[in-house]
Amino acid sequence: MNSNGTYDVAVLIGRFQPFHNGHAALLAKALASAPQVIVVLGSAHAARNVKNPFTWEERAIMIATTLDSESRHRVRFVPIRDYYDDRRWGEAVAAEVASYCTPSARIALVGHLKDASSHYLKRFPGWEFVAAPSYGEIDATAIRRIYFEGEDAAATQALLGGLLPPAIGHYLKGWAQLPPFARLRGEHLAIEDNKRIWGSGPFVTVDAVVTAADHVLLVERGQAPGKGLWALPGGFLEPRERVLQGAIRELREETGLALLDSTLEAALTEVAVFDHPDRSLRGRTITHAHRFELGQCRLPEVAGADDAALAKWVPVAELPAMEGLFFEDHFNILDHFLSLAD
């Protein structure tokens, strides 16, 4: 503790999509607990989607607008990407926080144990957990649903008024006039329609990570969700397929890669399963990613087809700078095989 009997640093972790009155109560608790507050902004650096519509920079600005000048100077914002790996994510958070603290700093982790989504609060044994009470029944998922499904702007603002700090309400009203809102609203409605038809899974999918001559084969998605984003060739497994057969079929359908099955089977070096419950907004989706290494050869001709608007060989060296342009967790899948992220 410092000389005032409080902690040296208070940490608040969340996605804050968007920052609502419950989050504001947690931040007030953090400010009352320590002279310095670190707000960890999760799901950073990824492409916008209906679950994470706002960039980490936009969320930092939103939260800062709710604070007075003195409090604003005590708060530091730290972005953290999704790793879909609890151990790796926890280590990244701890390292970022440590970089702003002295070795002897006493750190408080402020939070509310809501449900299974709050399990991350137990991953930092060196910090002291400061429990905060529930602030009513406020849920960011419900807020986003109101925001994207509202037909009347005035009615939407009225519904959100009691859930958000006034500054956030004004921010969302203005943001709804920007191009990303219309695209994400369309994606939200399409995803909800798909869930009504197909349910929420579990679904089994397959993906292909094909490398050749220091390039990787990517497709640009031609349909929502994620229209215009880069992705791995892949799709849903058919009823009578083995996963390798499905990966090769989807690879051919989306890229036109004209290699024999035997050639691709000989090039297969690894298969990994990606099963994080939050990896896809379409529902519980478990994918089997197949790594094919063609070696230092002339790049085979490809062309986008089926669900892909474009197929392209992309230099592996360019992938880290493209992190925010990938669909769902496909950058993380590439990172698993090619070690792209820090």
C-alpha positions as CSV (number, residue, x, y, z in Angstrom):
1,M,0.0,0.0,0.0
2,N,1.0,3.6,-0.5
3,S,1.1,6.2,2.3
4,N,-2.6,6.8,2.0
5,G,-3.3,3.2,2.8
6,T,-4.5,2.3,-0.7
7,Y,-3.0,0.2,-3.4
8,D,-0.3,1.6,-5.7
9,V,-2.0,0.6,-8.9
10,A,-5.5,-0.6,-9.7
11,V,-6.2,-2.7,-12.8
12,L,-9.5,-2.9,-14.6
13,I,-9.9,-5.4,-17.4
14,G,-12.6,-5.5,-20.0
15,R,-13.7,-5.1,-23.6
16,F,-16.1,-2.2,-22.8
17,Q,-18.1,-2.7,-26.0
18,P,-19.5,-0.2,-25.2
19,F,-18.6,1.3,-21.8
20,H,-21.8,1.3,-19.7
21,N,-22.9,2.4,-16.2
22,G,-21.7,-0.9,-14.7
23,H,-18.3,-0.4,-16.1
24,A,-18.3,3.2,-14.9
25,A,-19.0,2.0,-11.3
26,L,-16.0,-0.4,-11.6
27,L,-13.8,2.4,-12.8
28,A,-14.9,4.6,-9.9
29,K,-14.0,1.8,-7.5
30,A,-10.6,1.5,-9.2
31,L,-10.0,5.3,-8.9
32,A,-10.9,5.1,-5.2
33,S,-8.5,2.2,-4.6
34,A,-5.2,3.6,-6.1
35,P,-3.6,6.8,-7.4
36,Q,-2.9,5.1,-10.7
37,V,-5.4,3.0,-12.7
38,I,-4.5,0.8,-15.7
39,V,-7.5,0.0,-17.9
40,V,-6.8,-3.1,-20.0
41,L,-8.7,-2.9,-23.3
42,G,-9.3,-6.5,-24.5
43,S,-10.0,-7.7,-28.1
44,A,-7.6,-5.0,-29.5
45,H,-6.0,-4.9,-32.9
46,A,-8.6,-7.1,-34.6
47,A,-11.1,-6.2,-37.3
48,R,-14.4,-4.7,-36.3
49,N,-17.3,-7.1,-35.8
50,V,-20.7,-7.0,-34.2
51,K,-19.3,-8.2,-30.8
52,N,-16.3,-5.8,-30.9
53,P,-17.5,-2.8,-33.0
54,F,-15.1,-0.2,-31.6
55,T,-11.3,-0.1,-31.9
56,W,-9.3,0.1,-28.7
57,E,-8.5,3.7,-29.5
58,E,-12.2,4.6,-29.8
59,R,-12.9,2.9,-26.5
60,A,-10.1,4.8,-24.8
61,I,-11.6,8.0,-26.1
62,M,-15.1,7.0,-25.0
63,I,-14.0,6.1,-21.5
64,A,-11.8,9.3,-21.1
65,T,-14.8,11.5,-22.0
66,T,-16.6,10.2,-18.9
67,L,-13.9,11.4,-16.5
68,D,-13.0,14.7,-15.1
69,S,-9.6,16.2,-15.8
70,E,-7.9,15.0,-12.6
71,S,-9.2,11.5,-13.0
72,R,-8.2,11.4,-16.7
73,H,-4.6,12.0,-15.8
74,R,-4.6,9.0,-13.4
75,V,-5.8,6.5,-16.0
76,R,-3.7,4.7,-18.5
77,F,-5.2,2.6,-21.3
78,V,-3.4,-0.6,-22.4
79,P,-4.6,-2.6,-25.5
80,I,-4.4,-6.4,-25.4
81,R,-5.2,-8.6,-28.4
82,D,-7.2,-11.8,-28.1
83,Y,-4.9,-14.8,-28.1
84,Y,-7.7,-17.5,-27.6
85,D,-5.2,-19.0,-25.2
86,D,-5.8,-18.2,-21.6
87,R,-2.3,-18.7,-20.4
88,R,-0.7,-16.6,-23.2
89,W,-3.3,-13.9,-22.7
90,G,-2.7,-13.8,-18.9
91,E,1.0,-13.5,-19.4
92,A,0.6,-10.7,-21.9
93,V,-1.7,-8.7,-19.5
94,A,0.7,-9.3,-16.6
95,A,3.7,-8.2,-18.6
96,E,2.0,-5.0,-19.9
97,V,0.9,-4.0,-16.4
98,A,4.3,-4.8,-14.9
99,S,5.9,-2.5,-17.5
100,Y,4.1,0.5,-15.9
101,C,4.7,-0.5,-12.2
102,T,7.7,-0.6,-9.9
103,P,8.7,-4.2,-8.8
104,S,7.3,-3.6,-5.3
105,A,4.0,-2.0,-6.4
106,R,0.9,-3.4,-4.7
107,I,-1.6,-4.1,-7.4
108,A,-5.4,-4.4,-7.0
109,L,-7.5,-6.1,-9.6
110,V,-11.0,-4.6,-9.5
111,G,-13.8,-6.6,-10.9
112,H,-17.2,-8.3,-10.4
113,L,-17.6,-12.0,-10.6
114,K,-20.6,-12.2,-12.9
115,D,-20.5,-15.6,-14.6
116,A,-18.1,-17.9,-16.5
117,S,-16.9,-15.0,-18.6
118,S,-15.3,-13.5,-15.4
119,H,-12.9,-16.5,-15.0
120,Y,-10.0,-14.2,-16.1
121,L,-10.2,-12.4,-12.7
122,K,-8.6,-15.5,-11.1
123,R,-5.5,-15.6,-13.4
124,F,-3.4,-13.1,-11.5
125,P,-2.4,-14.6,-8.1
126,G,0.2,-11.8,-7.5
127,W,-2.5,-9.2,-7.5
128,E,-5.1,-8.6,-4.8
129,F,-8.7,-9.0,-6.0
130,V,-11.0,-6.1,-5.0
131,A,-14.6,-7.3,-5.5
132,A,-17.2,-4.8,-6.6
133,P,-20.9,-5.3,-6.2
134,S,-23.2,-5.8,-9.2
135,Y,-24.5,-2.6,-10.7
136,G,-28.0,-3.6,-11.8
137,E,-28.7,-5.9,-14.7
138,I,-26.7,-4.2,-17.4
139,D,-25.3,-6.3,-20.1
140,A,-23.2,-5.1,-23.1
141,T,-24.5,-7.8,-25.3
142,A,-28.1,-6.5,-24.8
143,I,-26.9,-2.9,-25.3
144,R,-25.3,-3.8,-28.7
145,R,-28.5,-5.6,-29.7
146,I,-30.6,-2.5,-29.0
147,Y,-28.0,-0.4,-30.8
148,F,-27.9,-2.5,-34.0
149,E,-31.6,-3.5,-34.1
150,G,-33.2,-0.2,-33.3
151,E,-35.2,1.2,-36.3
152,D,-35.9,4.6,-34.7
153,A,-32.9,6.6,-33.5
154,A,-34.8,8.6,-30.9
155,A,-36.3,5.4,-29.4
156,T,-33.0,3.7,-29.4
157,Q,-31.4,6.6,-27.6
158,A,-34.2,6.6,-25.0
159,L,-33.7,2.9,-24.4
160,L,-29.9,3.3,-24.0
161,G,-30.2,6.4,-21.8
162,G,-30.5,4.7,-18.5
163,L,-27.7,2.2,-19.3
164,L,-24.9,4.5,-20.5
165,P,-23.0,7.5,-19.1
166,P,-24.3,10.6,-21.1
167,A,-21.0,11.1,-22.9
168,I,-21.2,7.5,-24.2
169,G,-24.7,8.0,-25.4
170,H,-23.7,11.1,-27.4
171,Y,-20.7,9.2,-28.8
172,L,-22.8,6.3,-30.0
173,K,-25.4,8.6,-31.5
174,G,-22.6,10.2,-33.6
175,W,-20.9,6.9,-34.4
176,A,-24.2,5.5,-35.9
177,Q,-23.8,8.1,-38.7
178,L,-20.4,6.6,-39.7
179,P,-20.0,3.9,-42.5
180,P,-19.0,1.1,-40.1
181,F,-22.3,1.2,-38.3
182,A,-24.4,0.4,-41.4
183,R,-22.1,-2.5,-42.3
184,L,-22.1,-4.0,-38.8
185,R,-25.8,-3.5,-38.4
186,G,-26.3,-5.6,-41.6
187,E,-23.9,-8.3,-40.3
188,H,-25.7,-8.4,-36.9
189,L,-29.1,-9.0,-38.6
190,A,-27.6,-11.6,-40.9
191,I,-26.0,-13.5,-38.0
192,E,-29.2,-13.5,-36.1
193,D,-31.1,-14.7,-39.1
194,N,-28.6,-17.6,-39.6
195,K,-28.9,-18.6,-35.9
196,R,-32.7,-18.7,-36.2
197,I,-32.3,-21.1,-39.2
198,W,-29.3,-23.2,-38.2
199,G,-29.1,-22.7,-34.5
200,S,-25.9,-21.9,-32.5
201,G,-24.0,-25.1,-33.0
202,P,-21.7,-26.8,-32.3
203,F,-20.5,-26.7,-35.9
204,V,-17.4,-28.4,-37.3
205,T,-15.4,-26.5,-39.9
206,V,-12.1,-27.0,-41.7
207,D,-9.4,-24.5,-42.8
208,A,-6.3,-24.7,-44.9
209,V,-3.0,-22.9,-44.2
210,V,-1.0,-23.3,-47.4
211,T,2.5,-21.8,-47.6
212,A,4.9,-21.8,-50.6
213,A,8.0,-19.7,-51.2
214,D,7.5,-17.6,-48.1
215,H,3.9,-16.8,-49.1
216,V,0.6,-17.9,-47.6
217,L,-2.6,-18.5,-49.6
218,L,-5.5,-16.2,-48.4
219,V,-9.0,-15.4,-49.6
220,E,-11.0,-12.2,-49.3
221,R,-14.5,-13.1,-48.0
222,G,-17.2,-12.3,-50.5
223,Q,-20.2,-12.5,-48.1
224,A,-21.2,-11.4,-44.6
225,P,-20.1,-11.9,-41.9
226,G,-16.7,-10.5,-42.6
227,K,-17.3,-9.4,-46.1
228,G,-14.1,-7.9,-47.5
229,L,-11.9,-9.3,-44.7
230,W,-9.0,-11.7,-45.3
231,A,-9.4,-15.3,-44.3
232,L,-8.1,-18.8,-44.7
233,P,-9.7,-21.0,-47.3
234,G,-12.2,-23.1,-45.5
235,G,-15.8,-23.9,-44.6
236,F,-18.2,-26.3,-43.0
237,L,-17.6,-30.0,-43.0
238,E,-20.0,-32.1,-45.1
239,P,-21.8,-35.1,-43.4
240,R,-19.7,-37.9,-45.0
241,E,-16.3,-36.2,-45.1
242,R,-13.1,-36.7,-43.1
243,V,-11.7,-33.4,-42.0
244,L,-8.7,-33.7,-44.4
245,Q,-11.0,-34.3,-47.3
246,G,-13.1,-31.3,-46.3
247,A,-10.1,-29.0,-46.0
248,I,-8.9,-30.0,-49.5
249,R,-12.4,-29.6,-51.0
250,E,-12.8,-26.2,-49.5
251,L,-9.3,-25.2,-50.6
252,R,-10.1,-26.1,-54.2
253,E,-13.6,-24.6,-54.2
254,E,-12.4,-21.2,-52.9
255,T,-9.0,-20.8,-54.6
256,G,-9.0,-23.1,-57.6
257,L,-5.7,-24.5,-56.4
258,A,-5.0,-27.3,-59.0
259,L,-2.9,-29.8,-57.1
260,L,-3.6,-33.5,-56.7
261,D,-4.9,-34.9,-53.4
262,S,-1.7,-36.9,-53.1
263,T,0.4,-33.8,-53.5
264,L,-1.5,-32.0,-50.8
265,E,-1.5,-35.0,-48.5
266,A,2.3,-35.3,-48.9
267,A,2.6,-31.5,-48.0
268,L,0.5,-31.8,-44.8
269,T,2.8,-31.0,-41.8
270,E,0.3,-30.4,-39.0
271,V,-3.3,-30.3,-38.0
272,A,-4.5,-28.2,-35.1
273,V,-7.9,-27.8,-33.5
274,F,-9.2,-24.3,-32.6
275,D,-12.2,-24.6,-30.3
276,H,-12.4,-21.4,-28.2
277,P,-16.1,-20.8,-27.4
278,D,-15.8,-17.2,-28.5
279,R,-13.9,-17.7,-31.7
280,S,-16.9,-17.3,-34.0
281,L,-20.0,-15.1,-33.8
282,R,-21.9,-17.6,-35.9
283,G,-22.2,-20.0,-32.9
284,R,-20.0,-22.6,-31.3
285,T,-17.7,-23.4,-34.1
286,I,-14.8,-25.9,-33.9
287,T,-12.3,-25.8,-36.7
288,H,-9.6,-28.2,-37.8
289,A,-6.8,-26.2,-39.5
290,H,-4.5,-28.1,-41.8
291,R,-1.0,-26.8,-42.5
292,F,0.3,-27.6,-46.0
293,E,3.9,-26.6,-46.9
294,L,4.6,-26.7,-50.6
295,G,8.3,-25.5,-50.2
296,Q,10.3,-23.2,-52.3
297,C,8.4,-23.6,-55.6
298,R,6.8,-21.4,-58.2
299,L,3.6,-20.0,-56.7
300,P,0.6,-22.0,-58.2
301,E,-2.1,-20.0,-60.0
302,V,-5.2,-19.3,-57.9
303,A,-8.5,-17.5,-58.4
304,G,-11.3,-16.7,-55.9
305,A,-14.5,-18.6,-56.3
306,D,-17.5,-19.9,-54.3
307,D,-17.6,-17.8,-51.1
308,A,-14.3,-16.1,-51.9
309,A,-14.2,-12.8,-53.8
310,L,-10.5,-13.1,-54.3
311,A,-7.6,-15.6,-53.7
312,K,-4.1,-14.3,-53.3
313,W,-0.6,-15.4,-52.3
314,V,0.5,-13.0,-49.6
315,P,4.1,-12.7,-48.3
316,V,4.3,-14.1,-44.8
317,A,6.4,-11.0,-43.8
318,E,3.4,-8.8,-44.5
319,L,1.0,-10.7,-42.2
320,P,1.7,-8.9,-38.9
321,A,0.8,-5.5,-40.3
322,M,-2.5,-7.0,-41.6
323,E,-3.8,-8.2,-38.1
324,G,-6.7,-5.9,-38.1
325,L,-7.9,-7.1,-41.5
326,F,-8.6,-10.7,-40.7
327,F,-11.9,-12.5,-40.2
328,E,-12.6,-13.9,-36.7
329,D,-9.5,-15.7,-35.3
330,H,-7.8,-16.4,-38.6
331,F,-4.8,-14.2,-37.7
332,N,-4.4,-16.3,-34.5
333,I,-4.5,-19.5,-36.5
334,L,-1.8,-18.1,-38.7
335,D,0.1,-17.1,-35.6
336,H,-0.1,-20.6,-34.3
337,F,1.6,-22.0,-37.4
338,L,3.9,-19.1,-38.4
339,S,4.6,-17.3,-35.1
340,L,3.5,-13.8,-36.1
341,A,2.5,-12.1,-32.9
342,D,4.6,-10.9,-30.0
